[in-house]
Amino acid sequence: MAKLSLGTAQFGLDYGVSNTRGQISLKDADAILQLAKTRGIDILDTAPAYGTSEQVLGELKAAASFKLISKTPQFRRDEILADDAAQVRRSIESSLEKLGTESLYGVLVHWPGDLLARGGDLLWNTLSAARSEGLVKSIGVSVYDPAELATLMDRYPIDVMQAPMNVLDQRMQTSGALDVARAKGVSNHIRSAFLQGLLLMDQSAVPQARQAARPYIEAFRAAAERAGVGPLVASLAFITQNDNVETVVCGVTSAAELEEITDALALAGSVEIDFDGLSCNDASIIDPRMW
């Protein structure tokens, strides 16, 4: 069964469509980490792009208790240059310094197109060198869809990948991408299990711009109700049903939220719901990049 990893974007940013609290305080971040330790969470997901998240984790000495995964800068260009690769090296060193550790559990290329651009191998070679030097244990990529992942796995020997998957966005599962990745020895990390909180929001609170998602959310809620569980447990049940998922990355804004999620995960493995008819293929609904 998939484990839980803690996403820390909220430690450094006002992040998430359902986040009404904004960036969390240092005191709240510390409370979250203390609870995470007692609940068996061992991986924290961060990035230089997450505002002050790395500095906060460093100040709270998170490296002493958790495995840390960070990410590269995003270039989003058609060609990657030697200077870009040098920037990635500097970024890894900066992350190590901010986080107060000598080695990261993982580094992911934050924008997958950077590896697919001309010169993308320069970035990969830089990551490989950092791994060889012991600065990083695992290297990989954060992706957005199965086709992207397939192309990247053909081109690079990826250790770890992170991808979105939830009840509405079932592409990583139905495409077989997770099966292929697992067969290649890739560690599969899933994010967006709650579609940035949209699956858990009260229907009256769904933003006007997201109203197209309401029929899908209502169908999901009805399926959860028939199974006798709430949307949080049902959302996690969908992820835990796939044996190829190693961990699901969830962000929270309070220790109480984390407690609720870990309790829900403990229940999710025993829930039986047919999720096949609940998927949505409308990218404007399931891909937050288009929101």
N, C-alpha and C positions, 0 to 999 in steps of 0.2 A: 504494500500500500504506500502511496506517495506520502512523503514527509512534507512538513511546512518549512519554508524559508521566509525570512522577514525582509520585505522591501523597505528601503529607508528614504525614498524620495521625499516623504512627508517630513523627514527630519531636517530637510534643508530648503524645502519649497512649499508653497501653497499648491498642492497637487491633487487632482482627481475631481471628476464631475460631481461626485456626491460628497466631497469634503467641504463641510460648512465651518470647520474650525480653523482652517488656514495652517500655516507652518506651526508645528508643535514646539512647546518650550523644552529647554534642556532638562528640566525636572521631569516632564512627562516622558521624554525620550529615555531617560535613565530608568524610569519605572517600567517602561515597555521592555527594555533590554533585561532588566532583572527578572521579569516574568518569563520572557523568552527562554532564559537559561533554565528556569524551573520546569518549563513545559517541553524541554527536549529539543528546542530549535537550535541548530548549530551553524546555519548559513545566513549571512547578511548580504543583501544585494544593494550596491550603491553605485555611484558614478560621479565623475567631475561635473557633469551637467546638472546634477541634483543640488544646485545651490551650495549650501554649507554642510551638506550631509556628511561628507568625509571628515570635515573638521569636527563636527559634533561627535561622530563615532570615535575619532581620535581623542577628544577631550574626555569621553566616557570610557576610554581604554577598552573598547570593544574587542580589539585584536587578542586580548588575553583570554577571551571566552568563546570567540566565534571564528568560523572560517569566513573570510571576506572576499567577495567578488566585486570587482569594479569594471569600468569600461573605458574605451578609448575616446578621444575627441571625435567629433563628427565633421567630415570634410565635405561630403555631398557634392563632389565634382566628378567630371568625366575622366580625369587623370590624377593619379596619386604620384607625388614627386618625392624625391629623396628627403627634402625638407619636412614633408609630412610624416615620413617614417621616423625622422629624428624627433619630431614633436610628440609622436606616440611614445617613444622611449622616455622623453622628459615627463610626459604625463604619468607614466607608470611610476617613475621615481618620485614625482610630486604626490601621487596617491599614497605611496608607501610612507612618505614623510608625514602627510596629514593624518593618516590612519595610525601612525606610530607603530609600524611593524616592518620586519625585514623581508617578508614574503606574503604574497597574496594567494589565496586559494584558487582564484581564477581571474582572468581578464577577458572580456568579450568586446569584439568590435561592435560599437554601438549602432552604427549605420551600415547595414549589410552591403549596400551599394558601393561602399568604399573598397571592399574586397573584390567586388566584381568589376570595378573600374580598371582602366589601363594602369598598370603599375601597382595593382592591389597586392601583388606578391611581395612588394617592398614592406607593406604593413605586416603581412604574415611572417616574413623573415625576421622582422623586428620582434614580434611576439615570440617566435620560436627561440630567438637568442635569449630573450628575457627568461623563458622557461628553462633553457639549458643552464643559465647562470643561477637558477634557483630563486629568482625574484618572483616567479609565478609558477604555480603547480599545473594549472590547466589553462588552455587557451581555446577560444571559440568565438561565437557570434550570436548576436541578438537578431532574430529574423521576424518577418511579418506574415509570410505565407509559405505554403509547402513547396511551391516551385522554386522560390528563392533558396530554401534550405537544400533542396535536391541539387541545384546547381553548385552551391557552395560545398556540399559534401563530395561532389565529384571532383572539385578543384583542390580542396584542402583537407588534410587529415585533422578534422575538428575533434577536440576533446569534449566540449560541452556546448550546448546551444540553449537559447531561451526563446520561447515563442508564445504567442497568444493562443489561448484555447478556452472556450466556455460553452455553455449550453447552446447559445445562439451561434457561436463561431466554432464549428466542429471540423473545420477544414484539415487541421493537422492530423486528426484521427481518421476521418473518412478517406483521406488521400493515401493513407498507408505510410505517410512520411515518418511518423513516430516509430513504426515497426522497422523501417529501413535504417533510421538513425540508431536505434537500439542494436540492430544487427551489426552495425559498423563500430559499436563500442562507444557511441556518443552518449553522454549524460544528458537526459532530457529534462529541462527546467521549464515549467509552464507559468506564464503570467496572465493577467487579465481574466482570472477565473470568475470575477464578478462583473466583467465589462466596465471597469472603472466605477463600480458601485451601482451601475444602472439596474442590474438584475435584483438588487436588494432594496431599491428605493420604493417608497410608497407611490402608488400610481399617480396620486395627485401632485407628487413632488417632481415627477419626470419633467425636465426642462422642455419648453415649447419646441426647441430645435431638435429634440429627440423623440417627438411624438410618433414618428413612423415606427419606432421600436415597440410601441405599446401592445399591439396585437400579439407579437411574439412573446413579450414578457408575460402577458395575461395567460397565454397557453402554457408557458412554463410554470407559472404560479398555480394554475389549475392542476397540472400534473403532480406538483409537489404536495398540494393539498390532498389529492387522492392517495398519495403515499403516506400521508399523515405526518409530514415534516414541513418545516419552513423553507424559504428560498435559500437561506445560507447553507443549511445542511444539504439541500438538493444540488446546489451549485457545486459544492465540494464532492458530492457523490459522483457527479458526472466525471470529474477529474480522476477520482480514486478508482473508478471502474477500469481505467486503462493501466495495465501492468507496466507499460513502457514509460510511464511518467515517474521520474525519480523524486521530484520535489515541485511544489506549487508555491510560487512567490506571491505573498500577500502583504500589502501595506496597511498600516493602521494609524489612527490618530490618538489612541489612548490604550492604556493597559487593559481597560475593560473590553475594548473591541478585540484585542488579541486573545483575551480569555474566552470570549464568545466564539471566536474562530477556531481556537484549539479544541474547545468542547464540541463544536460542530463537526470538526474533522474526525474526532473519535467516534461519532455516531454515523458518519457518512458511509463507512465501509459496509454497513449492514442494510443500507437503503436500497430498495429495488424500484427503479423507475425506468420506463422505456423512453430514452431520450431521442430516438431516431427521428421522430416527426417534429422536433422542436428547433431544428437548425434553420439558419437564415443565411442566404447567399448574397444579400444586398450589402455591398461594401460600405455604403454610406451609413449603415446601421452598425456593422460589426467591426469596422476599422476606425479607431479613434483618430487616426491621422486625417480623416476626412471630415471630422466634426468641426 
